[in-house]
Amino acid sequence: MARARAAGVDEFIVPGVRASSWARLRELSRQHGWRFAVGTHPHALVHGREVPEDIDGACAVGECGLDGGVPVDMDEQARVLEAHLGRARDARLPVILHCWRAHDRLPALLRRHGRVRGVLHSYSGGPDLVDVYVRLGLHLSFAGAVTRPGARKPVEALRRVPAERILVETDAPDQGPGPGRNEPRFLVDVATAVSRVRPDADLDANARALFG
């Protein structure tokens, strides 16, 4: 946290990923001034299928979604995700979505809910799906992959996103700009790389518009 703040990162959103961590996340958020979200990540479904009931103080529902690499039936993943979407709609909160190797299923699932207010984080869908997700109402967030030499797919996708729908993140502790453990201070590198491609995007304003 000290290194991040020294680098100029002032605000943080930390998504909960499993029910057993939600209470600790709330405690740490109070200590460190984080904003937080609560949800069950597809990777955590092997430990439980909880959908958050107590969302007091949360700025979003999530991280939740679909993952083709998880040993949990995709129909079951979809049921849990739909329950999260309903919870977010009822609470009038945005949703933080995860999608990996499931872009063939996610758009159809989301269409059943109409326009969805939220973000598809660490976008991996490529340029051809950008318009699909934007029409559904989502922001698209870019992480460390966009900083890497020779990055082609994320940069092509970034060029297609409307300026007001572009977000940045670190997805720490994974998916850093380089080898080794990722951490929030690297947000500066991600934002710099994104701004080179899309200087028209006001990244701070976009985050505040979605998360308040």
Z-matrix of the N, CA and C atoms (Angstrom, degrees):
N
C 1 1.458
C 2 1.525 1 110.34
N 3 1.321 2 116.66 1 -40.07
C 4 1.468 3 119.90 2 179.27
C 5 1.525 4 110.72 3 -64.77
N 6 1.342 5 117.13 4 -41.71
C 7 1.466 6 119.74 5 179.06
C 8 1.531 7 110.80 6 -65.21
N 9 1.331 8 116.70 7 -38.83
C 10 1.470 9 119.83 8 179.53
C 11 1.520 10 110.31 9 -64.00
N 12 1.320 11 116.85 10 -46.72
C 13 1.462 12 119.77 11 -177.90
C 14 1.532 13 110.81 12 -66.71
N 15 1.332 14 116.61 13 -34.86
C 16 1.463 15 119.55 14 177.04
C 17 1.526 16 111.02 15 -65.01
N 18 1.339 17 116.48 16 -29.59
C 19 1.462 18 121.21 17 179.24
C 20 1.523 19 112.52 18 -82.19
N 21 1.346 20 117.33 19 -6.83
C 22 1.451 21 120.55 20 177.70
C 23 1.511 22 115.10 21 103.55
N 24 1.327 23 117.31 22 9.15
C 25 1.464 24 120.96 23 177.30
C 26 1.526 25 107.39 24 -88.75
N 27 1.321 26 116.51 25 115.46
C 28 1.463 27 120.83 26 -172.06
C 29 1.517 28 114.13 27 -104.07
N 30 1.338 29 117.73 28 -26.09
C 31 1.456 30 120.12 29 -174.86
C 32 1.519 31 109.94 30 -131.90
N 33 1.338 32 115.24 31 151.51
C 34 1.456 33 121.26 32 -170.42
C 35 1.531 34 109.70 33 -141.14
N 36 1.317 35 115.82 34 140.83
C 37 1.464 36 121.40 35 167.08
C 38 1.518 37 106.87 36 -119.39
N 39 1.322 38 116.27 37 122.75
C 40 1.464 39 121.44 38 -179.25
C 41 1.525 40 108.11 39 -114.58
N 42 1.331 41 118.37 40 112.93
C 43 1.463 42 120.05 41 -179.98
C 44 1.528 43 111.71 42 -80.58
N 45 1.328 44 115.19 43 137.14
C 46 1.459 45 119.73 44 169.18
C 47 1.520 46 109.85 45 -73.61
N 48 1.309 47 117.73 46 147.12
C 49 1.461 48 120.20 47 -177.13
C 50 1.529 49 113.29 48 -123.29
N 51 1.346 50 117.16 49 -13.13
C 52 1.467 51 119.53 50 175.78
C 53 1.523 52 108.90 51 -153.95
N 54 1.315 53 115.51 52 152.20
C 55 1.460 54 120.45 53 -173.36
C 56 1.528 55 112.38 54 -59.00
N 57 1.329 56 116.77 55 -34.90
C 58 1.462 57 119.42 56 -176.82
C 59 1.524 58 112.56 57 -66.80
N 60 1.327 59 117.71 58 -14.57
C 61 1.468 60 120.67 59 -178.42
C 62 1.520 61 113.35 60 -101.41
N 63 1.334 62 118.61 61 -8.21
C 64 1.469 63 119.60 62 -171.60
C 65 1.517 64 113.04 63 -63.54
N 66 1.318 65 118.19 64 -42.29
C 67 1.465 66 120.00 65 -178.47
C 68 1.528 67 110.77 66 -65.25
N 69 1.334 68 116.49 67 -43.39
C 70 1.460 69 120.22 68 179.03
C 71 1.529 70 110.58 69 -64.47
N 72 1.327 71 116.59 70 -37.80
C 73 1.455 72 120.66 71 179.07
C 74 1.532 73 110.92 72 -62.11
N 75 1.329 74 116.74 73 -41.80
C 76 1.459 75 120.00 74 177.71
C 77 1.535 76 110.75 75 -61.33
N 78 1.326 77 115.34 76 -42.89
C 79 1.467 78 120.08 77 -179.08
C 80 1.528 79 110.59 78 -62.95
N 81 1.329 80 116.73 79 -47.96
C 82 1.460 81 120.47 80 -179.50
C 83 1.525 82 111.38 81 -65.16
N 84 1.328 83 116.70 82 -34.37
C 85 1.461 84 119.76 83 179.14
C 86 1.521 85 110.92 84 -63.21
N 87 1.337 86 115.87 85 -39.77
C 88 1.470 87 119.02 86 176.93
C 89 1.530 88 110.62 87 -64.85
N 90 1.324 89 116.63 88 -39.87
C 91 1.469 90 120.41 89 -177.01
C 92 1.526 91 111.89 90 -68.50
N 93 1.342 92 116.48 91 -40.48
C 94 1.464 93 120.49 92 -169.80
C 95 1.521 94 114.45 93 -105.61
N 96 1.335 95 117.74 94 -3.71
C 97 1.450 96 119.47 95 -179.43
C 98 1.513 97 113.81 96 76.59
N 99 1.341 98 117.02 97 23.28
C 100 1.460 99 120.17 98 175.67
C 101 1.521 100 109.96 99 -75.94
N 102 1.319 101 116.04 100 158.04
C 103 1.449 102 121.22 101 158.47
C 104 1.532 103 105.78 102 -98.42
N 105 1.333 104 116.20 103 155.21
C 106 1.458 105 117.83 104 -174.08
C 107 1.522 106 110.24 105 -140.30
N 108 1.337 107 114.21 106 160.70
C 109 1.458 108 123.17 107 172.86
C 110 1.519 109 107.56 108 -126.43
N 111 1.321 110 116.84 109 159.72
C 112 1.464 111 120.20 110 178.25
C 113 1.524 112 109.22 111 -128.86
N 114 1.328 113 114.88 112 133.01
C 115 1.451 114 120.70 113 179.94
C 116 1.510 115 111.03 114 -172.41
N 117 1.327 116 115.51 115 177.77
C 118 1.462 117 121.52 116 176.76
C 119 1.524 118 108.53 117 -118.26
N 120 1.314 119 115.30 118 112.91
C 121 1.465 120 123.76 119 179.77
C 122 1.531 121 109.34 120 -69.75
N 123 1.334 122 118.26 121 147.98
C 124 1.475 123 118.81 122 177.02
C 125 1.528 124 113.87 123 -52.34
N 126 1.336 125 117.54 124 -35.77
C 127 1.472 126 119.83 125 179.76
C 128 1.524 127 111.81 126 -64.89
N 129 1.336 128 116.86 127 -24.40
C 130 1.469 129 120.76 128 -177.76
C 131 1.524 130 112.49 129 -88.79
N 132 1.319 131 117.67 130 -4.21
C 133 1.464 132 119.56 131 -176.63
C 134 1.529 133 112.37 132 -67.14
N 135 1.320 134 116.84 133 -20.47
C 136 1.469 135 119.31 134 176.54
C 137 1.525 136 110.96 135 -69.26
N 138 1.349 137 117.51 136 -15.85
C 139 1.464 138 121.57 137 -179.71
C 140 1.524 139 112.75 138 -103.71
N 141 1.331 140 117.63 139 -15.84
C 142 1.457 141 120.20 140 -178.12
C 143 1.511 142 110.45 141 167.48
N 144 1.326 143 116.18 142 158.99
C 145 1.468 144 120.73 143 -174.30
C 146 1.535 145 111.25 144 -117.48
N 147 1.328 146 117.61 145 29.26
C 148 1.469 147 120.83 146 -173.36
C 149 1.528 148 112.56 147 -65.83
N 150 1.317 149 115.19 148 141.28
C 151 1.461 150 123.52 149 169.63
C 152 1.521 151 106.38 150 -110.87
N 153 1.333 152 118.71 151 129.81
C 154 1.471 153 119.56 152 -173.34
C 155 1.521 154 112.77 153 -63.90
N 156 1.310 155 115.73 154 132.03
C 157 1.460 156 121.90 155 172.80
C 158 1.525 157 110.59 156 -97.32
N 159 1.340 158 116.11 157 -46.53
C 160 1.456 159 121.13 158 179.62
C 161 1.525 160 108.68 159 -86.91
N 162 1.319 161 116.43 160 104.22
C 163 1.463 162 119.85 161 179.28
C 164 1.531 163 110.65 162 -115.77
N 165 1.307 164 116.41 163 20.35
C 166 1.460 165 120.79 164 -179.34
C 167 1.527 166 110.21 165 -58.90
N 168 1.299 167 116.72 166 125.68
C 169 1.450 168 122.17 167 178.57
C 170 1.511 169 114.89 168 88.35
N 171 1.330 170 118.46 169 -13.10
C 172 1.462 171 121.48 170 -179.08
C 173 1.520 172 110.64 171 -74.10
N 174 1.333 173 116.43 172 146.76
C 175 1.459 174 120.97 173 177.05
C 176 1.518 175 111.85 174 -96.12
N 177 1.348 176 116.83 175 -6.93
C 178 1.464 177 121.24 176 -178.58
C 179 1.520 178 109.20 177 -165.33
N 180 1.327 179 115.25 178 166.17
C 181 1.461 180 122.54 179 171.47
C 182 1.522 181 107.10 180 -105.10
N 183 1.323 182 116.47 181 129.13
C 184 1.455 183 120.29 182 -179.54
C 185 1.522 184 111.11 183 139.89
N 186 1.203 185 118.32 184 171.28
C 187 1.450 186 127.58 185 21.17
C 188 1.524 187 109.70 186 -91.23
N 189 1.307 188 116.22 187 135.53
C 190 1.455 189 121.91 188 -178.63
C 191 1.521 190 107.78 189 -145.08
N 192 1.329 191 116.87 190 164.41
C 193 1.455 192 117.29 191 179.28
C 194 1.515 193 113.72 192 158.56
N 195 1.332 194 114.63 193 -150.79
C 196 1.459 195 122.79 194 -178.06
C 197 1.520 196 109.39 195 -126.47
N 198 1.335 197 116.06 196 142.32
C 199 1.459 198 121.08 197 179.97
C 200 1.518 199 109.65 198 -143.77
N 201 1.337 200 116.32 199 116.78
C 202 1.448 201 121.03 200 -178.87
C 203 1.506 202 114.69 201 -73.42
N 204 1.325 203 117.86 202 -6.14
C 205 1.451 204 120.58 203 179.34
C 206 1.511 205 114.50 204 -101.71
N 207 1.329 206 117.37 205 5.45
C 208 1.466 207 122.01 206 -176.77
C 209 1.530 208 109.41 207 -97.53
N 210 1.349 209 118.08 208 136.78
C 211 1.469 210 120.43 209 -179.10
C 212 1.524 211 113.01 210 -78.57
N 213 1.327 212 115.95 211 51.47
C 214 1.465 213 123.22 212 176.61
C 215 1.524 214 106.56 213 -129.82
N 216 1.314 215 116.59 214 132.66
C 217 1.455 216 121.59 215 -178.91
C 218 1.531 217 111.08 216 -49.98
N 219 1.336 218 116.77 217 134.02
C 220 1.449 219 120.83 218 -175.52
C 221 1.534 220 112.11 219 -64.52
N 222 1.317 221 117.09 220 -32.65
C 223 1.467 222 118.81 221 176.68
C 224 1.524 223 111.10 222 -65.36
N 225 1.327 224 116.51 223 -36.74
C 226 1.461 225 119.92 224 177.07
C 227 1.523 226 110.36 225 -68.69
N 228 1.345 227 117.08 226 -41.43
C 229 1.461 228 119.52 227 174.80
C 230 1.527 229 110.77 228 -57.04
N 231 1.327 230 116.35 229 -42.22
C 232 1.458 231 120.82 230 -179.12
C 233 1.524 232 111.30 231 -63.50
N 234 1.338 233 117.22 232 -39.95
C 235 1.469 234 119.89 233 179.19
C 236 1.524 235 111.18 234 -62.74
N 237 1.325 236 116.23 235 -42.74
C 238 1.465 237 119.84 236 179.38
C 239 1.525 238 110.44 237 -65.88
N 240 1.330 239 116.84 238 -42.06
C 241 1.456 240 120.35 239 179.27
C 242 1.528 241 110.99 240 -62.73
N 243 1.321 242 117.54 241 -43.11
C 244 1.469 243 119.75 242 -179.90
C 245 1.528 244 111.17 243 -62.76
N 246 1.312 245 116.83 244 -35.73
C 247 1.464 246 119.77 245 176.62
C 248 1.526 247 110.68 246 -64.90
N 249 1.329 248 117.43 247 -38.85
C 250 1.469 249 120.74 248 176.28
C 251 1.528 250 110.67 249 -64.74
N 252 1.319 251 117.10 250 -42.25
C 253 1.462 252 120.22 251 179.72
C 254 1.530 253 110.72 252 -61.47
N 255 1.327 254 116.28 253 -41.19
C 256 1.457 255 120.10 254 176.73
C 257 1.514 256 112.25 255 -63.27
N 258 1.336 257 115.62 256 -40.02
C 259 1.478 258 119.68 257 179.05
C 260 1.525 259 110.58 258 -64.52
N 261 1.322 260 116.70 259 -42.14
C 262 1.460 261 120.46 260 179.09
C 263 1.523 262 111.05 261 -64.80
N 264 1.327 263 116.48 262 -41.42
C 265 1.471 264 119.76 263 179.65
C 266 1.526 265 110.75 264 -63.27
N 267 1.328 266 116.69 265 -45.48
C 268 1.458 267 120.10 266 -178.56
C 269 1.525 268 111.89 267 -63.78
N 270 1.344 269 116.20 268 -34.86
C 271 1.465 270 121.13 269 -178.44
C 272 1.524 271 112.82 270 -88.02
N 273 1.334 272 116.30 271 -4.75
C 274 1.462 273 122.03 272 -177.55
C 275 1.526 274 111.18 273 57.60
N 276 1.326 275 114.72 274 44.03
C 277 1.457 276 121.91 275 177.55
C 278 1.524 277 109.90 276 -116.97
N 279 1.329 278 117.24 277 151.65
C 280 1.463 279 119.26 278 172.84
C 281 1.520 280 110.81 279 -71.30
N 282 1.316 281 115.67 280 163.15
C 283 1.452 282 121.46 281 179.20
C 284 1.526 283 109.15 282 -116.12
N 285 1.320 284 116.92 283 141.57
C 286 1.468 285 122.76 284 175.80
C 287 1.521 286 107.08 285 -103.32
N 288 1.341 287 116.13 286 112.59
C 289 1.461 288 122.21 287 -171.56
C 290 1.520 289 112.30 288 -104.04
N 291 1.331 290 114.31 289 140.89
C 292 1.460 291 123.54 290 173.49
C 293 1.525 292 108.08 291 -111.87
N 294 1.321 293 117.04 292 135.37
C 295 1.462 294 119.96 293 173.72
C 296 1.522 295 109.26 294 -146.46
N 297 1.326 296 115.12 295 122.83
C 298 1.466 297 120.62 296 178.08
C 299 1.527 298 107.51 297 -140.65
N 300 1.323 299 114.65 298 121.82
C 301 1.469 300 121.15 299 -178.81
C 302 1.529 301 111.83 300 54.37
N 303 1.331 302 115.56 301 35.96
C 304 1.464 303 120.03 302 179.08
C 305 1.524 304 111.03 303 -143.23
N 306 1.322 305 117.10 304 21.16
C 307 1.456 306 119.99 305 -179.83
C 308 1.526 307 111.96 306 -69.69
N 309 1.310 308 117.53 307 -12.22
C 310 1.463 309 120.25 308 174.66
C 311 1.528 310 111.70 309 -76.63
N 312 1.325 311 117.12 310 -17.92
C 313 1.469 312 121.34 311 -177.30
C 314 1.519 313 114.18 312 -110.96
N 315 1.321 314 116.80 313 -34.17
C 316 1.464 315 119.12 314 -170.60
C 317 1.536 316 113.79 315 -61.65
N 318 1.335 317 120.54 316 -46.32
C 319 1.465 318 118.05 317 -177.78
C 320 1.526 319 113.50 318 -57.29
N 321 1.326 320 117.60 319 -43.01
C 322 1.466 321 120.28 320 -179.67
C 323 1.524 322 110.98 321 -63.24
N 324 1.333 323 116.86 322 -40.24
C 325 1.463 324 120.17 323 178.25
C 326 1.534 325 110.24 324 -62.84
N 327 1.327 326 116.87 325 -43.99
C 328 1.460 327 120.29 326 -178.21
C 329 1.524 328 111.82 327 -66.63
N 330 1.330 329 117.28 328 -35.01
C 331 1.473 330 119.55 329 -179.41
C 332 1.519 331 111.54 330 -60.46
N 333 1.314 332 117.16 331 -29.18
C 334 1.463 333 119.49 332 178.88
C 335 1.524 334 112.04 333 -65.96
N 336 1.328 335 116.57 334 -16.04
C 337 1.462 336 121.25 335 -179.16
C 338 1.522 337 111.85 336 -104.80
N 339 1.313 338 117.96 337 7.61
C 340 1.453 339 119.76 338 -177.36
C 341 1.519 340 110.75 339 71.76
N 342 1.322 341 117.06 340 -151.77
C 343 1.464 342 119.95 341 177.23
C 344 1.527 343 109.42 342 -70.09
N 345 1.318 344 115.22 343 136.16
C 346 1.463 345 121.93 344 -176.84
C 347 1.530 346 108.33 345 -114.44
N 348 1.323 347 115.89 346 123.45
C 349 1.465 348 120.14 347 177.53
C 350 1.520 349 108.65 348 -88.48
N 351 1.336 350 116.05 349 116.75
C 352 1.454 351 118.32 350 -179.40
C 353 1.509 352 111.63 351 167.28
N 354 1.323 353 115.10 352 -162.95
C 355 1.458 354 121.82 353 -176.75
C 356 1.522 355 109.81 354 -134.76
N 357 1.317 356 115.30 355 137.20
C 358 1.463 357 121.36 356 168.66
C 359 1.515 358 105.49 357 -92.23
N 360 1.321 359 115.88 358 106.69
C 361 1.462 360 119.57 359 -168.11
C 362 1.522 361 110.89 360 -83.94
N 363 1.325 362 115.38 361 155.42
C 364 1.462 363 123.58 362 179.40
C 365 1.527 364 109.66 363 44.50
N 366 1.309 365 116.30 364 61.12
C 367 1.461 366 122.37 365 -168.41
C 368 1.529 367 111.79 366 -57.33
N 369 1.338 368 115.04 367 129.33
C 370 1.473 369 120.81 368 -178.04
C 371 1.524 370 112.12 369 -127.72
N 372 1.337 371 117.14 370 10.61
C 373 1.463 372 119.66 371 -171.22
C 374 1.509 373 116.25 372 -83.99
N 375 1.316 374 118.67 373 -8.86
C 376 1.445 375 119.80 374 -179.36
C 377 1.519 376 112.07 375 81.63
N 378 1.347 377 116.63 376 168.68
C 379 1.462 378 120.70 377 -173.89
C 380 1.521 379 114.24 378 -67.07
N 381 1.330 380 117.96 379 -30.50
C 382 1.464 381 119.90 380 -174.15
C 383 1.525 382 113.08 381 -66.87
N 384 1.335 383 117.95 382 -24.94
C 385 1.459 384 120.92 383 -177.69
C 386 1.526 385 113.30 384 -96.05
N 387 1.320 386 116.91 385 -4.20
C 388 1.466 387 119.17 386 -177.15
C 389 1.518 388 110.92 387 -56.56
N 390 1.326 389 117.28 388 -50.05
C 391 1.466 390 120.42 389 -176.91
C 392 1.523 391 111.40 390 -61.40
N 393 1.323 392 117.02 391 -35.57
C 394 1.462 393 121.66 392 179.65
C 395 1.521 394 110.25 393 -60.67
N 396 1.330 395 116.26 394 -50.93
C 397 1.467 396 119.88 395 -177.64
C 398 1.530 397 112.39 396 -70.10
N 399 1.323 398 116.97 397 -34.94
C 400 1.462 399 119.61 398 178.09
C 401 1.527 400 110.39 399 -64.71
N 402 1.335 401 117.10 400 -42.15
C 403 1.465 402 120.04 401 178.67
C 404 1.525 403 111.62 402 -63.42
N 405 1.324 404 116.68 403 -28.15
C 406 1.460 405 120.38 404 177.95
C 407 1.533 406 111.96 405 -75.31
N 408 1.326 407 116.87 406 -11.46
C 409 1.455 408 120.81 407 176.16
C 410 1.512 409 115.41 408 109.33
N 411 1.333 410 117.46 409 1.00
C 412 1.463 411 120.66 410 -170.85
C 413 1.523 412 113.80 411 -87.17
N 414 1.325 413 114.60 412 150.76
C 415 1.451 414 122.70 413 160.79
C 416 1.530 415 107.57 414 -84.05
N 417 1.340 416 116.58 415 156.15
C 418 1.462 417 121.60 416 174.45
C 419 1.517 418 108.41 417 -119.91
N 420 1.327 419 115.56 418 132.16
C 421 1.457 420 120.93 419 -175.50
C 422 1.531 421 110.01 420 -113.23
N 423 1.326 422 115.07 421 139.42
C 424 1.458 423 121.74 422 -176.83
C 425 1.519 424 110.17 423 -115.49
N 426 1.333 425 115.17 424 141.18
C 427 1.470 426 121.96 425 -174.82
C 428 1.527 427 110.03 426 -122.26
N 429 1.329 428 116.48 427 -153.19
C 430 1.455 429 122.12 428 -170.68
C 431 1.506 430 115.87 429 -57.39
N 432 1.337 431 118.51 430 -27.20
C 433 1.466 432 120.89 431 -176.99
C 434 1.525 433 111.68 432 -58.97
N 435 1.325 434 117.77 433 -29.67
C 436 1.461 435 120.20 434 -176.02
C 437 1.529 436 111.40 435 -73.45
N 438 1.330 437 117.63 436 -14.22
C 439 1.473 438 121.39 437 -178.60
C 440 1.522 439 112.48 438 -89.94
N 441 1.307 440 118.05 439 -12.12
C 442 1.465 441 120.25 440 -169.51
C 443 1.519 442 111.99 441 -78.62
N 444 1.340 443 117.04 442 144.15
C 445 1.463 444 119.72 443 178.32
C 446 1.528 445 110.66 444 -57.49
N 447 1.305 446 116.08 445 134.38
C 448 1.457 447 120.07 446 179.06
C 449 1.511 448 114.40 447 79.09
N 450 1.327 449 117.42 448 7.64
C 451 1.473 450 119.26 449 178.75
C 452 1.524 451 108.45 450 -60.43
N 453 1.315 452 117.05 451 118.30
C 454 1.460 453 120.93 452 -177.75
C 455 1.522 454 111.88 453 -112.58
N 456 1.336 455 116.58 454 -53.86
C 457 1.464 456 120.36 455 -176.03
C 458 1.528 457 112.47 456 -60.65
N 459 1.344 458 119.18 457 -50.01
C 460 1.468 459 117.58 458 179.69
C 461 1.522 460 113.40 459 -65.32
N 462 1.330 461 117.77 460 -33.35
C 463 1.461 462 120.50 461 179.83
C 464 1.526 463 110.21 462 -69.31
N 465 1.339 464 116.89 463 -41.18
C 466 1.465 465 119.85 464 177.15
C 467 1.529 466 110.68 465 -62.77
N 468 1.324 467 115.98 466 -39.82
C 469 1.461 468 119.56 467 177.28
C 470 1.533 469 110.29 468 -64.93
N 471 1.310 470 116.60 469 -44.44
C 472 1.461 471 121.71 470 -178.76
C 473 1.524 472 111.21 471 -57.11
N 474 1.315 473 116.96 472 -38.58
C 475 1.465 474 120.45 473 -178.74
C 476 1.524 475 112.23 474 -64.73
N 477 1.333 476 117.97 475 -21.63
C 478 1.464 477 120.76 476 -175.30
C 479 1.524 478 113.88 477 -95.11
N 480 1.315 479 117.14 478 -13.16
C 481 1.466 480 120.01 479 -176.43
C 482 1.528 481 109.82 480 -78.26
N 483 1.326 482 118.88 481 133.26
C 484 1.467 483 119.52 482 173.34
C 485 1.523 484 110.66 483 -55.24
N 486 1.311 485 116.85 484 142.72
C 487 1.469 486 121.45 485 -173.80
C 488 1.518 487 112.45 486 -54.87
N 489 1.335 488 116.77 487 -37.02
C 490 1.466 489 120.09 488 -175.87
C 491 1.517 490 113.06 489 -79.12
N 492 1.339 491 118.47 490 -2.82
C 493 1.464 492 121.27 491 179.81
C 494 1.536 493 112.49 492 -109.64
N 495 1.312 494 118.70 493 7.77
C 496 1.468 495 121.88 494 -177.04
C 497 1.523 496 110.27 495 -91.77
N 498 1.334 497 115.93 496 128.29
C 499 1.462 498 122.28 497 173.40
C 500 1.525 499 109.33 498 -125.01
N 501 1.336 500 115.70 499 163.75
C 502 1.462 501 121.45 500 175.43
C 503 1.521 502 109.36 501 -129.12
N 504 1.318 503 115.08 502 156.86
C 505 1.467 504 121.76 503 -177.82
C 506 1.521 505 108.57 504 -158.35
N 507 1.332 506 115.45 505 171.16
C 508 1.460 507 118.84 506 170.51
C 509 1.521 508 111.91 507 -104.66
N 510 1.339 509 118.18 508 -26.39
C 511 1.463 510 122.17 509 -171.04
C 512 1.529 511 110.54 510 55.47
N 513 1.342 512 116.72 511 29.74
C 514 1.467 513 120.33 512 178.15
C 515 1.533 514 109.70 513 -58.71
N 516 1.341 515 117.54 514 141.68
C 517 1.468 516 127.79 515 12.62
C 518 1.525 517 114.79 516 -95.20
N 519 1.342 518 118.05 517 12.81
C 520 1.466 519 120.78 518 -177.71
C 521 1.532 520 110.74 519 -107.13
N 522 1.320 521 116.09 520 171.33
C 523 1.459 522 124.39 521 170.17
C 524 1.521 523 113.58 522 55.12
N 525 1.305 524 116.76 523 49.13
C 526 1.458 525 120.31 524 179.95
C 527 1.515 526 113.13 525 -77.04
N 528 1.348 527 116.37 526 171.67
C 529 1.462 528 120.06 527 177.32
C 530 1.522 529 113.27 528 -64.04
N 531 1.318 530 116.75 529 -24.35
C 532 1.457 531 120.62 530 -179.46
C 533 1.513 532 110.42 531 -145.74
N 534 1.335 533 117.57 532 -168.30
C 535 1.463 534 119.84 533 178.38
C 536 1.520 535 111.41 534 -68.41
N 537 1.315 536 115.61 535 160.13
C 538 1.459 537 119.92 536 179.56
C 539 1.505 538 111.98 537 95.71
N 540 1.312 539 115.05 538 177.23
C 541 1.460 540 121.75 539 -175.66
C 542 1.526 541 110.87 540 -70.12
N 543 1.302 542 116.08 541 132.51
C 544 1.453 543 121.69 542 177.59
C 545 1.532 544 109.42 543 -82.58
N 546 1.320 545 117.10 544 151.15
C 547 1.457 546 120.38 545 177.79
C 548 1.528 547 109.37 546 -152.51
N 549 1.348 548 117.39 547 163.80
C 550 1.468 549 120.35 548 -171.56
C 551 1.528 550 115.74 549 -60.12
N 552 1.326 551 119.25 550 -24.75
C 553 1.469 552 118.62 551 -179.13
C 554 1.519 553 112.11 552 -62.19
N 555 1.334 554 117.41 553 -22.25
C 556 1.457 555 119.87 554 -179.04
C 557 1.530 556 112.67 555 -75.00
N 558 1.331 557 116.91 556 -1.79
C 559 1.463 558 118.94 557 174.19
C 560 1.531 559 110.83 558 -57.14
N 561 1.321 560 116.73 559 -32.89
C 562 1.462 561 120.84 560 179.38
C 563 1.527 562 110.00 561 -60.34
N 564 1.336 563 117.71 562 -41.36
C 565 1.462 564 121.34 563 179.79
C 566 1.528 565 110.91 564 -66.22
N 567 1.342 566 116.03 565 -41.49
C 568 1.461 567 119.82 566 -179.95
C 569 1.527 568 110.14 567 -65.22
N 570 1.324 569 116.62 568 -47.19
C 571 1.462 570 120.34 569 -179.34
C 572 1.525 571 111.71 570 -62.19
N 573 1.326 572 116.66 571 -37.96
C 574 1.467 573 120.26 572 178.44
C 575 1.517 574 110.97 573 -64.29
N 576 1.344 575 116.49 574 -44.87
C 577 1.467 576 120.62 575 179.70
C 578 1.523 577 111.21 576 -63.74
N 579 1.324 578 116.85 577 -41.98
C 580 1.464 579 120.28 578 179.57
C 581 1.522 580 110.58 579 -66.01
N 582 1.313 581 117.19 580 -41.88
C 583 1.462 582 120.65 581 -177.36
C 584 1.522 583 112.55 582 -67.67
N 585 1.321 584 117.26 583 -25.76
C 586 1.474 585 119.35 584 175.47
C 587 1.521 586 110.44 585 -65.17
N 588 1.324 587 115.57 586 -38.60
C 589 1.464 588 120.78 587 -179.04
C 590 1.520 589 111.26 588 -82.88
N 591 1.350 590 116.77 589 -38.97
C 592 1.460 591 121.94 590 -175.87
C 593 1.529 592 111.24 591 -128.37
N 594 1.341 593 116.88 592 70.96
C 595 1.470 594 118.84 593 178.96
C 596 1.524 595 113.04 594 -65.38
N 597 1.331 596 117.09 595 -11.24
C 598 1.466 597 120.78 596 179.98
C 599 1.523 598 112.64 597 -81.82
N 600 1.331 599 118.49 598 -8.67
C 601 1.470 600 121.84 599 -176.69
C 602 1.526 601 110.60 600 -90.32
N 603 1.325 602 116.38 601 125.52
C 604 1.470 603 121.98 602 174.87
C 605 1.529 604 106.86 603 -92.46
N 606 1.317 605 116.03 604 92.06
C 607 1.467 606 121.29 605 -170.47
C 608 1.524 607 111.91 606 -64.54
N 609 1.319 608 116.73 607 -38.21
C 610 1.465 609 119.92 608 179.85
C 611 1.526 610 110.47 609 -66.59
N 612 1.318 611 116.52 610 -46.38
C 613 1.464 612 120.51 611 179.80
C 614 1.528 613 111.27 612 -62.48
N 615 1.322 614 117.05 613 -38.25
C 616 1.462 615 120.21 614 179.63
C 617 1.517 616 111.80 615 -63.06
N 618 1.337 617 115.97 616 -42.42
C 619 1.473 618 119.52 617 179.43
C 620 1.522 619 110.76 618 -64.88
N 621 1.325 620 116.59 619 -42.10
C 622 1.456 621 119.83 620 -179.45
C 623 1.529 622 110.98 621 -67.97
N 624 1.325 623 117.56 622 -35.37
C 625 1.468 624 120.53 623 179.20
C 626 1.523 625 110.88 624 -63.48
N 627 1.335 626 117.36 625 -36.39
C 628 1.455 627 120.14 626 -177.60
C 629 1.528 628 112.04 627 -83.37
N 630 1.335 629 117.03 628 -46.69
C 631 1.453 630 121.15 629 -171.61
C 632 1.528 631 114.31 630 -99.56
N 633 1.324 632 117.56 631 -7.01
C 634 1.459 633 120.32 632 177.80
C 635 1.512 634 113.23 633 83.00
